Amino acid sequence: CIEEAQASGLAVRWFNHEETGTSDVVVCTRNRHGLFANLAGCFASQLIDVQRALVFTAPDGYVVDSFTVTDAMNRRPLTERQIQSLREVLQSVLMEGVPVQDFVARSKNRLFALHQPRVPVATRIRFDNTASRTDTVVDIETGDRTGLLYDIARIFAEHGVDIVSSHVVTDARQVRDSFYVRLSEAKIEDPAVQTVVRSELESA
């Protein structure tokens, strides 16, 4: 996967799991600021729910991001047609520089019906600077909905916050996400910055 990404700039792999109604999508490309938000936006624009996400960045600057996803409308694995559409959007956003928000906006009407949390869950956001030597860990618990991961990642990106790694888990329509993040290659220790980011995350 990484060798293909090094040669062409982008590699996508996918595997279906009929027994769980999910697909695994692996994306390999060069790391850059806002990459995770772009990836999450591509999924949201195609009405694909992300149930789990793992991020790995190799020493050479290439990432291997693995997502467990499902069709948001029908709760089933992705079809070959959906994968092809996703590949085209990823190519446009990551390789051609088309803003991912353009694709999300085109899906606005279809996303609207899926935009409310499916289960009412109190939102809790916690910044932890003790769990990691180099990163701030942001733990988020809230109700799941289509496009939620994109909204979270977009807010981080808008504030210059880089996601170093993540652990995204959806269980019974509730998400429990942990993001290891840095701002200007350091922990987010300024209470004022934490307050602003937390407020915007809560609003989203």
C-alpha positions in Angstrom: 0.0 0.0 0.0 2.8 2.5 1.0 4.8 1.5 -2.1 1.9 2.3 -4.4 1.3 5.6 -2.5 4.9 6.6 -2.9 4.7 5.9 -6.7 1.3 7.5 -7.4 0.5 9.6 -4.4 -2.5 7.6 -3.2 -3.4 4.0 -2.6 -6.8 2.7 -1.5 -7.6 -0.9 -0.3 -10.9 -2.3 0.8 -12.3 -5.5 2.3 -16.0 -6.4 3.0 -17.2 -8.2 6.0 -20.7 -9.5 5.3 -21.1 -11.0 8.7 -20.8 -7.6 10.4 -22.2 -5.4 7.7 -19.0 -3.4 7.5 -16.1 -2.7 5.2 -12.5 -1.9 6.0 -11.0 0.9 3.9 -7.3 1.6 4.1 -5.9 4.8 2.7 -2.2 5.4 2.1 -0.8 8.8 1.2 1.7 11.4 2.2 0.8 13.1 5.5 -0.2 16.8 5.6 -2.0 19.2 7.8 -5.8 18.5 7.8 -5.4 15.1 6.1 -7.7 13.4 8.6 -10.4 16.0 8.2 -10.2 15.6 4.4 -10.5 11.8 4.7 -13.5 12.0 7.1 -15.1 14.6 4.8 -14.7 12.3 1.8 -16.5 9.5 3.7 -19.3 11.9 4.9 -19.9 13.2 1.4 -20.5 9.7 0.2 -22.9 8.9 3.1 -20.5 6.5 4.6 -20.4 6.1 8.4 -17.1 5.6 10.1 -17.3 3.2 13.0 -13.6 2.8 13.8 -10.5 4.6 12.7 -6.8 3.9 13.3 -4.0 6.3 12.1 -0.4 5.3 11.6 2.3 7.6 10.3 5.5 6.0 9.0 8.9 7.6 9.6 9.0 8.6 5.9 5.9 10.8 6.3 3.4 8.5 4.7 0.3 7.5 6.5 -1.7 4.3 6.6 -5.2 5.1 7.8 -7.6 2.3 8.4 -11.3 2.9 8.7 -14.1 0.4 9.5 -17.2 1.8 7.7 -20.7 1.0 6.7 -23.3 2.4 4.3 -25.1 5.1 6.3 -28.5 4.5 4.6 -28.7 0.8 4.5 -26.3 -0.3 7.2 -24.4 -2.7 5.0 -20.9 -3.1 3.5 -19.9 -0.8 0.6 -20.6 -1.8 -3.0 -17.9 -1.7 -5.7 -19.7 1.3 -7.1 -19.5 3.1 -3.8 -15.8 2.3 -3.5 -15.2 3.7 -7.0 -17.1 6.9 -6.1 -15.0 7.2 -2.9 -11.8 6.7 -4.8 -12.7 9.5 -7.2 -13.5 11.9 -4.4 -10.3 11.0 -2.6 -8.3 11.6 -5.8 -10.0 14.9 -6.3 -9.4 16.1 -2.7 -6.0 14.7 -1.9 -4.3 14.8 -5.3 -6.1 17.6 -7.2 -6.7 20.0 -4.3 -10.5 20.2 -4.6 -11.9 21.4 -1.2 -13.6 18.5 0.5 -16.3 20.9 1.7 -17.4 21.1 -2.0 -18.3 17.5 -1.9 -19.9 17.6 1.5 -22.0 20.6 0.4 -23.3 18.6 -2.6 -24.6 15.9 -0.2 -26.1 18.4 2.1 -29.7 17.5 1.4 -29.1 13.8 1.7 -27.0 14.3 4.8 -29.6 16.4 6.6 -31.8 13.4 7.4 -28.8 11.6 8.9 -27.4 14.7 10.7 -29.0 14.3 14.1 -27.6 11.9 16.7 -29.4 8.6 16.5 -29.3 8.1 20.3 -29.4 11.1 22.7 -26.1 11.0 24.5 -24.6 13.7 26.7 -21.4 15.2 25.1 -18.2 15.0 27.2 -14.9 16.4 26.0 -11.7 16.1 28.0 -8.2 17.4 27.4 -5.5 15.3 29.0 -1.8 16.4 29.0 -0.7 13.6 31.4 -1.4 10.5 29.3 1.3 11.1 26.7 4.8 12.6 26.9 4.5 14.4 23.6 0.8 14.8 22.8 -2.5 16.2 24.2 -5.1 13.5 24.3 -8.6 14.8 23.6 -11.3 12.3 24.6 -14.8 12.8 23.2 -18.0 11.0 24.0 -21.2 11.9 22.2 -24.1 10.5 20.1 -23.1 9.1 16.7 -24.3 10.6 13.4 -23.2 10.7 9.8 -20.5 13.3 9.3 -19.6 13.6 13.0 -16.0 12.5 12.5 -15.6 15.1 9.7 -16.9 17.9 11.9 -14.6 17.0 14.8 -11.5 16.7 12.5 -12.4 19.9 10.6 -12.5 21.9 13.8 -9.1 20.6 14.8 -7.7 21.5 11.4 -9.2 25.0 11.4 -7.3 25.7 14.7 -4.0 24.4 13.3 -4.3 21.3 15.5 -2.6 18.2 14.0 -4.0 14.7 14.7 -1.0 12.5 15.3 -3.1 9.4 16.0 -6.6 8.5 16.9 -8.7 5.7 18.3 -12.3 6.0 17.1 -14.9 3.6 18.3 -18.7 3.5 17.8 -20.8 1.3 20.1 -24.6 1.2 20.2 -24.7 4.6 18.3 -22.4 6.2 20.9 -18.9 7.3 20.0 -15.9 7.2 22.2 -13.1 8.9 20.3 -9.5 9.6 21.5 -7.3 11.9 19.5 -3.6 12.4 20.1 -3.0 16.0 18.9 -0.4 18.7 18.8 -0.4 22.4 18.1 2.8 23.8 16.5 4.5 20.5 17.4 3.6 20.8 21.1 0.9 19.9 23.5 -2.1 22.2 23.9 -1.5 23.6 27.3 -3.0 27.1 27.0 -6.4 26.9 28.8 -7.8 29.6 26.5 -7.0 27.6 23.4 -8.6 24.5 25.1 -11.7 26.5 25.9 -12.2 27.7 22.3 -11.6 24.3 20.7 -13.8 22.6 23.3 -16.6 25.1 22.7 -16.6 24.6 19.0 -16.5 20.9 19.3 -19.5 21.0 21.6 -21.4 23.2 19.2 -20.6 20.8 16.3 
